[in-house]
Amino acid sequence: MMREDHSIQELVESISRDLFDKPFRHKAYYNPRLRTTGGRYMLLSHNIELNKKYFDEHGMEELIGIIKHELCHYHLHLAGKGYKHRDHDFRQLIQMVGAPRFCTPLPSEKKKKRKRHLYQCINCEQQYIRKMKMNVSRYACGRCKGRLQYIGELQ
């Protein structure tokens, strides 16, 4: 892991020098806890954390795009300009260096289908599908105010 962090540090420094003509003076490393994002720029420490899964599943090209994106945040923040996604300065710089606005989704993190619960009114047989299980003694049918009963899980 130490060798990987050293090589990622060198890669970030070289991209910063080549594309932005500015040095990267902070730390860049893989954060194994990142799940839903390719990387993030830390405002207080100015470090850049990267998700190794993007390199493993999409390759070096995707990782370089993520580094460019995070370096846009980094250099604009240090320059006192608009570094947020909606800021004009950020959108302009991202277009100039050819950085992606969003990461490609990871195939391994596809949305898992969640369980759904089916309820039915005893009187009018109106059916209700809910994402979360509910206490049937606290709720009534919206159509006839009858009692609800739990039918089961839907797949």
DSSP file (Angstrom, degrees, kcal/mol; ACC not computed):
  #  RESIDUE AA STRUCTURE BP1 BP2  ACC     N-H-->O    O-->H-N    N-H-->O    O-->H-N    TCO  KAPPA ALPHA  PHI   PSI    X-CA   Y-CA   Z-CA
    1    1 A M     >        0   0    0      0, 0.0     4,-2.3     0, 0.0     5,-0.2   0.000 360.0 360.0 360.0 -37.3    0.0    0.0    0.0
    2    2 A M  H  >  +     0   0    0      1,-0.2     4,-1.8     2,-0.2     5,-0.1   0.897 360.0  49.4 -62.9 -40.3    2.9    2.4    0.8
    3    3 A R  H  > S+     0   0    0      2,-0.2     4,-2.3     1,-0.2    -1,-0.2   0.894 109.9  51.5 -65.8 -40.3    4.3    1.9   -2.7
    4    4 A E  H  > S+     0   0    0      1,-0.2     4,-2.4     2,-0.2     5,-0.2   0.915 109.0  49.9 -63.4 -42.7    0.9    2.6   -4.3
    5    5 A D  H  X S+     0   0    0     -4,-2.3     4,-1.9     1,-0.2    -1,-0.2   0.868 110.4  51.2 -63.8 -35.8    0.5    5.8   -2.3
    6    6 A H  H  X S+     0   0    0     -4,-1.8     4,-2.0     2,-0.2    -1,-0.2   0.917 112.0  45.6 -67.2 -43.0    4.0    6.9   -3.4
    7    7 A S  H  X S+     0   0    0     -4,-2.3     4,-2.1     1,-0.2    -2,-0.2   0.862 112.4  50.6 -70.2 -34.3    3.2    6.3   -7.1
    8    8 A I  H  X S+     0   0    0     -4,-2.4     4,-2.4     2,-0.2    -1,-0.2   0.872 108.3  53.7 -69.9 -34.9   -0.2    8.0   -6.9
    9    9 A Q  H  X S+     0   0    0     -4,-1.9     4,-2.4    -5,-0.2    -2,-0.2   0.929 109.9  47.2 -61.2 -45.9    1.5   11.0   -5.3
   10   10 A E  H  X S+     0   0    0     -4,-2.0     4,-2.4     1,-0.2    -2,-0.2   0.895 111.2  51.5 -63.3 -40.4    4.0   11.2   -8.2
   11   11 A L  H  X S+     0   0    0     -4,-2.1     4,-2.4     2,-0.2     5,-0.2   0.924 110.9  47.0 -63.3 -45.0    1.2   10.9  -10.7
   12   12 A V  H  X S+     0   0    0     -4,-2.4     4,-2.3     1,-0.2    -2,-0.2   0.916 112.5  50.4 -63.8 -43.0   -0.8   13.7   -9.2
   13   13 A E  H  X S+     0   0    0     -4,-2.4     4,-2.2     1,-0.2    -1,-0.2   0.905 111.7  47.3 -62.4 -41.4    2.2   15.9   -8.9
   14   14 A S  H  X S+     0   0    0     -4,-2.4     4,-2.8     2,-0.2     5,-0.2   0.903 112.0  48.9 -69.9 -39.8    3.1   15.3  -12.6
   15   15 A I  H  X>S+     0   0    0     -4,-2.4     4,-2.6     2,-0.2     5,-0.6   0.901 111.6  51.1 -63.9 -39.5   -0.5   16.0  -13.8
   16   16 A S  I  X>S+     0   0    0     -4,-2.3     6,-1.4    -5,-0.2     4,-1.3   0.913 113.9  43.7 -63.0 -43.6   -0.5   19.2  -11.8
   17   17 A R  I  X5S+     0   0    0     -4,-2.2     4,-0.9     4,-0.2    -2,-0.2   0.938 119.1  42.0 -66.1 -47.3    2.8   20.4  -13.3
   18   18 A D  I  <5S+     0   0    0     -4,-2.8    -2,-0.2    -5,-0.2    -3,-0.2   0.909 126.9  26.8 -71.5 -44.3    1.9   19.4  -16.9
   19   19 A L  I  <5S+     0   0    0     -4,-2.6    -3,-0.2    -5,-0.2    -2,-0.1   0.848 133.9  27.6 -90.2 -36.4   -1.7   20.6  -17.1
   20   20 A F  I  <<S-     0   0    0     -4,-1.3    -3,-0.2    -5,-0.6    -2,-0.1   0.549  88.2-134.6-105.3 -10.2   -2.0   23.4  -14.5
   21   21 A D  S  <<S+     0   0    0     -4,-0.9    -4,-0.2    -5,-0.5    -3,-0.1   0.809  73.7 105.4  55.5  32.2    1.7   24.7  -14.5
   22   22 A K  S    S-     0   0    0     -6,-1.4    -2,-0.2    -9,-0.1    -1,-0.2  -0.984  73.6-111.4-137.8 147.6    1.4   24.7  -10.7
   23   23 A P        -     0   0    0      0, 0.0     2,-0.7     0, 0.0   -10,-0.1  -0.472  17.2-134.3 -78.9 151.5    2.9   22.4   -8.1
   24   24 A F        +     0   0    0    -11,-0.1    -7,-0.1    -2,-0.1   -11,-0.1  -0.930  26.9 177.6-101.6 111.3    0.8   20.0   -6.0
   25   25 A R        +     0   0    0     -2,-0.7     2,-0.1     2,-0.1    -1,-0.1   0.265  51.7  65.9-103.3  11.2    2.2   20.5   -2.5
   26   26 A H  S    S-     0   0    0     20,-0.2     2,-0.3   -17,-0.1    21,-0.1  -0.401  88.6 -72.4-119.7-164.2    0.0   18.3   -0.4
   27   27 A K        -     0   0    0     18,-0.2    21,-2.6    -2,-0.1     2,-0.4  -0.725  31.4-170.8-101.1 143.8   -0.8   14.6   -0.1
   28   28 A A  E     +a   48   0A   0     -2,-0.3     2,-0.3    19,-0.2    21,-0.2  -1.000  23.8 148.5-127.4 132.5   -2.6   12.3   -2.6
   29   29 A Y  E     -a   49   0A   0     19,-2.0    21,-2.4    -2,-0.4     2,-0.4  -0.980  47.9 -92.1-157.3 163.8   -3.5    8.8   -1.5
   30   30 A Y  E     -a   50   0A   0     -2,-0.3    21,-0.2    19,-0.2   -25,-0.1  -0.669  29.9-159.1 -81.4 135.5   -6.0    6.0   -1.9
   31   31 A N    >   -     0   0    0     19,-2.8     3,-1.5    -2,-0.4    21,-0.1  -0.946   3.6-163.2-115.2 108.9   -8.8    5.9    0.7
   32   32 A P  T 3  S+     0   0    0      0, 0.0    -1,-0.1     0, 0.0    19,-0.1   0.644  84.6  66.8 -68.1 -12.1  -10.3    2.4    0.8
   33   33 A R  T 3  S+     0   0    0     -3,-0.0     2,-0.2     2,-0.0    18,-0.1   0.635  73.0 106.3 -83.3 -13.3  -13.5    3.8    2.6
   34   34 A L    <   +     0   0    0     -3,-1.5    18,-0.1    16,-0.2    16,-0.0  -0.487  36.2 157.7 -67.7 132.1  -14.6    5.8   -0.4
   35   35 A R        +     0   0    0     -2,-0.2    -1,-0.2    16,-0.0    74,-0.0   0.714  65.3  32.4-122.7 -44.7  -17.6    4.0   -2.0
   36   36 A T  S    S+     0   0    0     69,-0.0     2,-0.3     2,-0.0    -2,-0.1   0.422 111.5  56.6-103.7   1.1  -19.8    6.3   -4.1
   37   37 A T        -     0   0    0      1,-0.1     3,-0.1    65,-0.0    65,-0.0  -0.946  68.0-136.7-135.0 154.0  -17.2    8.7   -5.5
   38   38 A G  S    S-     0   0    0     -2,-0.3    13,-2.8     1,-0.3     2,-0.3   0.779  83.0 -29.6 -78.2 -27.6  -14.0    8.5   -7.5
   39   39 A G  E     -B   50   0A   0     11,-0.3     2,-0.3    -9,-0.1    -1,-0.3  -0.979  55.1-142.5-173.8 170.8  -12.2   11.0   -5.3
   40   40 A R  E     -B   49   0A   0      9,-2.6     9,-2.8    -2,-0.3     2,-0.5  -0.990  12.4-135.5-152.9 147.0  -12.5   14.0   -3.1
   41   41 A Y  E     -B   48   0A   0     -2,-0.3     2,-0.6     7,-0.2     7,-0.2  -0.881  24.4-138.0 -99.2 127.0  -10.6   17.2   -2.4
   42   42 A M     >  -     0   0    0      5,-2.9     4,-2.1    -2,-0.5     5,-0.2  -0.775   8.0-156.9 -91.4 117.8  -10.3   17.9    1.3
   43   43 A L  T  4 S+     0   0    0     -2,-0.6    -1,-0.2     1,-0.2    -2,-0.0   0.862  87.6  41.4 -64.0 -39.1  -10.9   21.7    2.0
   44   44 A L  T  4 S+     0   0    0      1,-0.1    -1,-0.2     2,-0.0    -2,-0.0   0.916 127.3  27.9 -80.2 -43.2   -9.1   21.9    5.3
   45   45 A S  T  4 S-     0   0    0      2,-0.1   -18,-0.2   -18,-0.0    -2,-0.2   0.660  92.9-136.3 -92.1 -16.5   -6.0   19.7    4.7
   46   46 A H     <  +     0   0    0     -4,-2.1   -20,-0.2     1,-0.2    -3,-0.1   0.609  57.1 139.6  66.8  15.4   -5.9   20.3    0.9
   47   47 A N        -     0   0    0     -5,-0.2    -5,-2.9   -21,-0.1     2,-0.5  -0.467  48.6-134.6 -83.3 160.7   -5.2   16.6    0.4
   48   48 A I  E     -aB  28  41A   0    -21,-2.6   -19,-2.0    -7,-0.2     2,-0.4  -0.977  14.5-162.0-118.8 126.0   -6.7   14.5   -2.4
   49   49 A E  E     -aB  29  40A   0     -9,-2.8    -9,-2.6    -2,-0.5     2,-0.3  -0.884   9.6-164.2-106.4 138.2   -8.2   11.1   -1.6
   50   50 A L  E     -aB  30  39A   0    -21,-2.4   -19,-2.8    -2,-0.4     2,-0.7  -0.901  20.7-124.7-124.8 152.0   -8.8    8.7   -4.5
   51   51 A N    >>  -     0   0    0    -13,-2.8     3,-1.1    -2,-0.3     4,-0.7  -0.851  14.0-159.4 -96.9 114.3  -10.9    5.5   -4.8
   52   52 A K  H 3> S+     0   0    0     -2,-0.7     4,-2.4     1,-0.2     3,-0.4   0.754  85.0  73.2 -66.3 -24.5   -8.7    2.6   -6.0
   53   53 A K  H 3> S+     0   0    0      1,-0.2     4,-2.7     2,-0.2     5,-0.3   0.842  91.2  57.8 -59.4 -32.8  -11.7    0.7   -7.2
   54   54 A Y  H <>>S+     0   0    0     -3,-1.1     4,-2.3     2,-0.2     5,-0.7   0.893 108.7  44.8 -66.1 -38.5  -12.0    3.1  -10.2
   55   55 A F  H  X5S+     0   0    0     -4,-0.7     4,-1.3    -3,-0.4    -2,-0.2   0.921 115.1  48.6 -68.0 -43.5   -8.4    2.2  -11.3
   56   56 A D  H  <5S+     0   0    0     -4,-2.4    -2,-0.2     1,-0.2    -1,-0.2   0.883 123.5  30.1 -63.9 -39.9   -9.0   -1.5  -10.8
   57   57 A E  H  <5S+     0   0    0     -4,-2.7    -2,-0.2    -5,-0.2    -1,-0.2   0.756 134.8  23.7 -95.9 -26.6  -12.3   -1.6  -12.7
   58   58 A H  H  <5S-     0   0    0     -4,-2.3     4,-0.3    -5,-0.3     3,-0.2   0.593 100.3-131.5-117.0 -15.8  -11.9    1.2  -15.3
   59   59 A G     X< -     0   0    0     -4,-1.3     4,-1.5    -5,-0.7     3,-0.2  -0.324  41.1 -46.4  96.5-177.6   -8.1    1.6  -15.7
   60   60 A M  H  > S+     0   0    0      1,-0.2     4,-2.6     2,-0.2     5,-0.2   0.829 125.4  62.1 -66.0 -36.1   -5.6    4.4  -15.7
   61   61 A E  H  > S+     0   0    0     -3,-0.2     4,-1.9     1,-0.2    -1,-0.2   0.918 106.5  45.0 -58.9 -45.1   -7.6    6.7  -18.1
   62   62 A E  H  > S+     0   0    0     -4,-0.3     4,-2.1    -3,-0.2    -1,-0.2   0.901 112.4  52.0 -65.1 -41.6  -10.5    7.0  -15.6
   63   63 A L  H  X S+     0   0    0     -4,-1.5     4,-2.4     1,-0.2    -2,-0.2   0.900 108.2  51.0 -62.9 -41.2   -8.1    7.6  -12.7
   64   64 A I  H  X S+     0   0    0     -4,-2.6     4,-2.5     1,-0.2    -1,-0.2   0.893 108.7  52.2 -64.0 -39.6   -6.3   10.4  -14.6
   65   65 A G  H  X S+     0   0    0     -4,-1.9     4,-2.1    -5,-0.2    -1,-0.2   0.903 109.9  48.5 -61.4 -41.9   -9.7   12.0  -15.3
   66   66 A I  H  X S+     0   0    0     -4,-2.1     4,-2.5     2,-0.2    -2,-0.2   0.905 110.6  51.0 -65.3 -41.4  -10.6   11.9  -11.6
   67   67 A I  H  X S+     0   0    0     -4,-2.4     4,-2.5     2,-0.2    -2,-0.2   0.917 109.4  50.5 -62.9 -43.4   -7.2   13.4  -10.6
   68   68 A K  H  X S+     0   0    0     -4,-2.5     4,-1.6     2,-0.2    -1,-0.2   0.923 110.7  50.2 -58.5 -44.3   -7.8   16.2  -13.1
   69   69 A H  H  X S+     0   0    0     -4,-2.1     4,-1.5     1,-0.2    -2,-0.2   0.930 112.9  44.7 -60.7 -47.3  -11.2   16.9  -11.6
   70   70 A E  H  X S+     0   0    0     -4,-2.5     4,-2.3     1,-0.2    -1,-0.2   0.849 109.7  55.9 -69.1 -33.5   -9.9   17.0   -8.1
   71   71 A L  H  X S+     0   0    0     -4,-2.5     4,-2.9     2,-0.2     5,-0.3   0.816 101.8  57.9 -67.7 -29.3   -6.9   19.1   -9.1
   72   72 A C  H  X S+     0   0    0     -4,-1.6     4,-2.0     2,-0.2     5,-0.3   0.940 109.0  44.8 -62.8 -46.2   -9.4   21.7  -10.5
   73   73 A H  H  X S+     0   0    0     -4,-1.5     4,-2.3     2,-0.2     5,-0.2   0.940 115.1  50.3 -58.1 -47.1  -11.0   21.9   -7.0
   74   74 A Y  H  X S+     0   0    0     -4,-2.3     4,-2.3     1,-0.2    -2,-0.2   0.944 113.4  40.5 -59.2 -56.1   -7.5   22.1   -5.5
   75   75 A H  H  X S+     0   0    0     -4,-2.9     4,-1.4     1,-0.2    -1,-0.2   0.869 116.8  48.9 -68.8 -36.9   -6.0   24.9   -7.6
   76   76 A L  H  X>S+     0   0    0     -4,-2.0     5,-2.6    -5,-0.3     4,-0.6   0.903 111.5  49.9 -68.8 -39.5   -9.2   27.0   -7.7
   77   77 A H  H ><5S+     0   0    0     -4,-2.3     3,-0.9    -5,-0.3    -2,-0.2   0.922 112.1  47.1 -64.0 -44.4   -9.6   26.8   -3.9
   78   78 A L  H 3<5S+     0   0    0     -4,-2.3    -1,-0.2     1,-0.2    -2,-0.2   0.799 111.1  52.6 -68.4 -27.2   -6.1   27.8   -3.2
   79   79 A A  H 3<5S-     0   0    0     -4,-1.4    -1,-0.2    -5,-0.2    -2,-0.2   0.536 114.9-116.9 -84.0  -6.6   -6.4   30.7   -5.7
   80   80 A G  T <<5S+     0   0    0     -3,-0.9    -3,-0.2    -4,-0.6     2,-0.1   0.715  73.1 126.2  79.3  20.8   -9.5   31.9   -3.9
   81   81 A K  S   <S-     0   0    0     -5,-2.6     2,-0.7    -6,-0.2    -1,-0.2  -0.450  75.8 -65.1-102.8 179.1  -11.7   31.4   -6.9
   82   82 A G        +     0   0    0      1,-0.2     8,-0.4    -2,-0.1    -5,-0.1  -0.537  54.4 167.3 -70.1 109.9  -15.0   29.4   -7.3
   83   83 A Y        +     0   0    0     -2,-0.7    -1,-0.2    -7,-0.1    -6,-0.1   0.435  40.0 102.7-104.9  -3.1  -14.1   25.8   -6.7
   84   84 A K  S >  S-     0   0    0      1,-0.1     3,-1.5    -8,-0.1     6,-0.3  -0.420  83.8-108.5 -83.5 160.0  -17.5   24.3   -6.4
   85   85 A H  T 3  S+     0   0    0      1,-0.3    -1,-0.1    -2,-0.1     6,-0.1   0.817 117.7  48.1 -57.3 -33.9  -19.2   22.3   -9.1
   86   86 A R  T 3  S+     0   0    0      4,-0.1    -1,-0.3     5,-0.0     2,-0.1   0.587  88.4 108.1 -85.9  -8.8  -21.8   25.0   -9.9
   87   87 A D  S <> S-     0   0    0     -3,-1.5     4,-2.1     1,-0.1     5,-0.2  -0.404  70.3-133.5 -74.1 144.9  -19.2   27.8  -10.1
   88   88 A H  H  > S+     0   0    0      1,-0.2     4,-2.4     2,-0.2     5,-0.2   0.896 105.6  54.7 -62.7 -42.9  -18.3   29.4  -13.4
   89   89 A D  H  > S+     0   0    0      1,-0.2     4,-2.4     2,-0.2    -1,-0.2   0.909 109.2  48.3 -58.6 -42.8  -14.5   29.2  -12.7
   90   90 A F  H  > S+     0   0    0     -8,-0.4     4,-2.6    -6,-0.3     5,-0.2   0.931 112.0  47.7 -65.1 -46.2  -14.7   25.5  -12.0
   91   91 A R  H  X S+     0   0    0     -4,-2.1     4,-1.5     1,-0.2    -1,-0.2   0.874 112.9  49.9 -64.0 -36.3  -16.7   24.7  -15.1
   92   92 A Q  H  X S+     0   0    0     -4,-2.4     4,-2.0     2,-0.2    -2,-0.2   0.939 113.4  44.4 -66.8 -47.5  -14.4   26.8  -17.3
   93   93 A L  H  X S+     0   0    0     -4,-2.4     4,-2.2     1,-0.2     5,-0.2   0.887 110.3  54.6 -66.3 -39.5  -11.2   25.1  -15.9
   94   94 A I  H  X>S+     0   0    0     -4,-2.6     5,-2.1     1,-0.2     4,-0.8   0.874 111.1  45.9 -63.3 -36.2  -12.7   21.6  -16.1
   95   95 A Q  H  <5S+     0   0    0     -4,-1.5    -1,-0.2    -5,-0.2    -2,-0.2   0.876 110.2  54.6 -71.9 -37.8  -13.4   22.2  -19.8
   96   96 A M  H  <5S+     0   0    0     -4,-2.0    -2,-0.2     1,-0.2    -1,-0.2   0.890 115.9  36.1 -63.7 -41.6  -10.0   23.7  -20.4
   97   97 A V  H  <5S-     0   0    0     -4,-2.2    -1,-0.2    -5,-0.1    -2,-0.2   0.517 109.9-118.0 -92.7  -5.7   -8.1   20.6  -19.0
   98   98 A G  T  <5 +     0   0    0     -4,-0.8    -3,-0.2     1,-0.2    -4,-0.1   0.845  55.9 158.4  74.8  34.2  -10.5   18.0  -20.3
   99   99 A A      < -     0   0    0     -5,-2.1    -1,-0.2    -6,-0.2     2,-0.1  -0.671  42.5-113.4 -89.3 145.5  -11.6   16.7  -16.9
  100  100 A P        -     0   0    0      0, 0.0     3,-0.1     0, 0.0    -1,-0.1  -0.469   9.5-144.1 -75.0 149.3  -14.9   14.8  -16.5
  101  101 A R  S    S+     0   0    0      1,-0.1     2,-0.3    -2,-0.1    -6,-0.0   0.810  85.5  23.8 -78.8 -30.7  -17.7   16.4  -14.4
  102  102 A F  S    S-     0   0    0    -65,-0.0     2,-0.2   -64,-0.0    -1,-0.1  -0.937  82.6-112.7-134.3 155.5  -18.8   13.0  -13.1
  103  103 A C        -     0   0    0     -2,-0.3     3,-0.0    -3,-0.1    -2,-0.0  -0.488  36.0-105.1 -80.2 154.0  -17.2    9.6  -12.7
  104  104 A T        -     0   0    0     -2,-0.2    -1,-0.1     1,-0.1   -46,-0.0  -0.665  48.5-104.0 -72.8 133.3  -18.3    6.5  -14.7
  105  105 A P        -     0   0    0      0, 0.0    -1,-0.1     0, 0.0     5,-0.1  -0.278  33.9-112.7 -61.6 146.4  -20.4    4.3  -12.4
  106  106 A L    >   -     0   0    0      1,-0.1     3,-0.8     3,-0.1   -52,-0.1  -0.637  12.5-144.6 -79.2 131.8  -18.6    1.2  -11.0
  107  107 A P  G >  S+     0   0    0      0, 0.0     3,-1.1     0, 0.0    -1,-0.1   0.854 100.7  56.5 -63.2 -32.7  -20.0   -2.0  -12.3
  108  108 A S  G 3  S+     0   0    0      1,-0.3    -2,-0.0   -55,-0.1   -55,-0.0   0.703 104.0  53.9 -72.6 -18.3  -19.4   -3.7   -8.9
  109  109 A E  G <  S+     0   0    0     -3,-0.8    -1,-0.3   -74,-0.0     3,-0.1  -0.002  75.3 151.4-106.4  28.3  -21.5   -1.0   -7.1
  110  110 A K    <   -     0   0    0     -3,-1.1     2,-0.1     1,-0.2    -2,-0.0  -0.231  61.5 -83.8 -58.4 149.7  -24.7   -1.4   -9.2
  111  111 A K        -     0   0    0      1,-0.1     2,-0.4     3,-0.0    -1,-0.2  -0.325  44.2-133.5 -58.4 127.3  -27.8   -0.6   -7.3
  112  112 A K        -     0   0    0     -3,-0.1     2,-0.4    -2,-0.1    -1,-0.1  -0.685  24.4-111.1 -83.0 135.0  -29.0   -3.5   -5.3
  113  113 A K        -     0   0    0     -2,-0.4     2,-0.2     1,-0.1    -1,-0.1  -0.509  36.1-143.4 -69.5 123.9  -32.7   -4.3   -5.6
  114  114 A R        -     0   0    0     -2,-0.4     2,-0.1     1,-0.1    -1,-0.1  -0.530  19.2-100.6 -88.2 154.7  -34.3   -3.5   -2.3
  115  115 A K        -     0   0    0     -2,-0.2     2,-0.4    16,-0.1    40,-0.1  -0.407  33.8-156.8 -69.1 147.7  -37.2   -5.4   -0.8
  116  116 A R  E     -C  154   0B   0     38,-1.3    38,-3.4    -2,-0.1     2,-0.4  -0.966   7.1-139.4-126.2 147.7  -40.7   -4.0   -1.2
  117  117 A H  E     -CD 153 130B   0     13,-3.4    13,-2.8    -2,-0.4     2,-0.5  -0.881   7.9-147.1-113.5 136.5  -43.6   -4.8    1.1
  118  118 A L  E     -CD 152 129B   0     34,-2.9    33,-2.8    -2,-0.4    34,-1.3  -0.876  16.5-179.9-107.2 130.2  -47.2   -5.3    0.0
  119  119 A Y  E     -CD 150 128B   0      9,-2.9     9,-2.9    -2,-0.5     2,-0.4  -0.910   6.4-163.5-123.5 153.0  -50.1   -4.3    2.1
  120  120 A Q  E     -CD 149 127B   0     29,-2.5    29,-2.4    -2,-0.3     2,-0.3  -0.999  22.3-117.9-140.8 142.2  -53.8   -4.7    1.3
  121  121 A C  E  >  -C  148   0B   0      5,-2.4     4,-0.8    -2,-0.4    27,-0.2  -0.568  16.8-144.3 -74.7 137.4  -57.0   -3.2    2.8
  122  122 A I  T  4 S+     0   0    0     25,-2.8    -1,-0.1    -2,-0.3    26,-0.1   0.846  94.8  39.6 -70.5 -34.5  -59.3   -5.8    4.3
  123  123 A N  T  4 S+     0   0    0     24,-0.4    -1,-0.1     1,-0.1    25,-0.0   0.976 131.9  15.7 -80.6 -62.3  -62.5   -4.0    3.1
  124  124 A C  T  4 S-     0   0    0      2,-0.1    -2,-0.1     1,-0.0    -1,-0.1   0.496  91.7-127.9 -98.5  -3.2  -61.9   -2.6   -0.4
  125  125 A E     <  +     0   0    0     -4,-0.8     2,-0.2     1,-0.2    -3,-0.1   0.691  46.3 164.5  63.6  22.3  -58.8   -4.7   -1.2
  126  126 A Q        -     0   0    0     -6,-0.1    -5,-2.4     1,-0.0     2,-0.3  -0.508  28.7-139.3 -65.1 134.9  -56.8   -1.6   -2.2
  127  127 A Q  E     -D  120   0B   0     -7,-0.2     2,-0.4    -2,-0.2    -7,-0.2  -0.786  16.6-166.7-104.8 146.7  -53.1   -2.6   -2.4
  128  128 A Y  E     -D  119   0B   0     -9,-2.9    -9,-2.9    -2,-0.3     2,-0.5  -0.996   6.7-156.8-130.7 133.5  -50.1   -0.5   -1.2
  129  129 A I  E     -D  118   0B   0     -2,-0.4     2,-0.3   -11,-0.2   -11,-0.2  -0.949  18.1-178.8-110.9 128.0  -46.5   -1.1   -2.0
  130  130 A R  E     -D  117   0B   0    -13,-2.8   -13,-3.4    -2,-0.5     4,-0.1  -0.946  31.9-145.3-128.0 146.8  -44.0    0.3    0.5
  131  131 A K  S    S+     0   0    0     -2,-0.3     2,-0.4   -15,-0.2    -1,-0.1   0.836  91.3  46.5 -74.9 -34.6  -40.2    0.4    0.6
  132  132 A M  S    S-     0   0    0    -15,-0.1     2,-0.1   -16,-0.1   -15,-0.1  -0.836  92.4-110.4-111.6 148.0  -40.2    0.1    4.4
  133  133 A K        -     0   0    0     -2,-0.4     2,-0.3   -17,-0.0    -2,-0.1  -0.459  39.5-160.4 -70.5 146.1  -42.2   -2.2    6.6
  134  134 A M        -     0   0    0     -2,-0.1     2,-0.8    -4,-0.1     3,-0.0  -0.901  25.9-104.8-131.6 160.3  -44.9   -0.4    8.6
  135  135 A N    >   -     0   0    0     -2,-0.3     3,-1.6     1,-0.2     4,-0.5  -0.741  27.2-158.2 -84.0 111.3  -47.0   -1.1   11.7
  136  136 A V  T 3  S+     0   0    0     -2,-0.8    12,-0.5     1,-0.3     3,-0.5   0.711  87.2  64.8 -68.0 -20.2  -50.5   -1.9   10.3
  137  137 A S  T 3  S+     0   0    0      1,-0.2    -1,-0.3    10,-0.1    -2,-0.0   0.669 102.3  50.0 -75.7 -14.1  -52.2   -1.0   13.6
  138  138 A R  S <  S+     0   0    0     -3,-1.6     2,-0.3     2,-0.0    -1,-0.2   0.575 108.0  57.1 -98.4 -10.1  -51.1    2.6   13.2
  139  139 A Y        -     0   0    0     -3,-0.5     9,-0.6    -4,-0.5     2,-0.3  -0.874  59.8-163.0-125.5 154.4  -52.3    3.1    9.6
  140  140 A A  B     -E  147   0C   0     -2,-0.3     7,-0.2     7,-0.1     6,-0.1  -0.842  39.5 -78.8-128.1 166.1  -55.6    2.8    7.7
  141  141 A C     >  -     0   0    0      5,-2.5     4,-1.2    -2,-0.3     7,-0.0  -0.397  31.5-142.8 -64.4 138.1  -56.6    2.6    4.1
  142  142 A G  T  4 S+     0   0    0      2,-0.1    -1,-0.1     1,-0.1    -2,-0.0   0.698  96.7  46.8 -75.8 -19.6  -56.6    5.9    2.3
  143  143 A R  T  4 S+     0   0    0      3,-0.1    -1,-0.1     1,-0.0    -2,-0.0   0.918 134.3   3.2 -89.0 -49.4  -59.6    5.0    0.3
  144  144 A C  T  4 S-     0   0    0      2,-0.1    -2,-0.1     3,-0.0     3,-0.1   0.378  89.4-117.8-123.1   2.9  -62.2    3.6    2.8
  145  145 A K     <  +     0   0    0     -4,-1.2    -3,-0.1     1,-0.2     3,-0.1   0.656  65.2 147.5  66.8  17.2  -60.4    3.9    6.2
  146  146 A G        -     0   0    0      1,-0.1    -5,-2.5    -6,-0.1    -1,-0.2  -0.204  55.3 -81.7 -76.3 172.0  -60.4    0.1    6.6
  147  147 A R  B     -E  140   0C   0     -7,-0.2   -25,-2.8    -3,-0.1   -24,-0.4  -0.458  41.9-136.1 -74.6 146.4  -57.8   -2.0    8.3
  148  148 A L  E     -C  121   0B   0     -9,-0.6     2,-0.4   -12,-0.5   -27,-0.2  -0.744  14.2-161.2-100.2 151.3  -54.6   -3.0    6.5
  149  149 A Q  E     -C  120   0B   0    -29,-2.4   -29,-2.5    -2,-0.3     2,-0.5  -0.986  23.3-116.1-130.5 146.7  -53.0   -6.4    6.5
  150  150 A Y  E     +C  119   0B   0     -2,-0.4   -31,-0.2   -31,-0.2     3,-0.1  -0.671  28.1 179.9 -80.8 125.5  -49.5   -7.3    5.5
  151  151 A I  E     -     0   0B   0    -33,-2.8     2,-0.3    -2,-0.5   -32,-0.2   0.868  45.4 -97.8 -92.6 -45.9  -49.4   -9.6    2.5
  152  152 A G  E     -C  118   0B   0    -34,-1.3   -34,-2.9     2,-0.0    -1,-0.3  -0.938  46.6 -41.4 153.5-174.8  -45.6  -10.2    2.1
  153  153 A E  E     -C  117   0B   0     -2,-0.3     2,-0.3   -36,-0.2   -36,-0.2  -0.577  42.7-147.9 -84.9 145.3  -42.4   -9.2    0.3
  154  154 A L  E      C  116   0B   0    -38,-3.4   -38,-1.3    -2,-0.2    -2,-0.0  -0.852 360.0 360.0-106.2 148.8  -42.2   -8.4   -3.4
  155  155 A Q              0   0    0     -2,-0.3    -1,-0.1   -40,-0.1   -38,-0.0   0.429 360.0 360.0 -99.6 360.0  -39.0   -9.2   -5.3
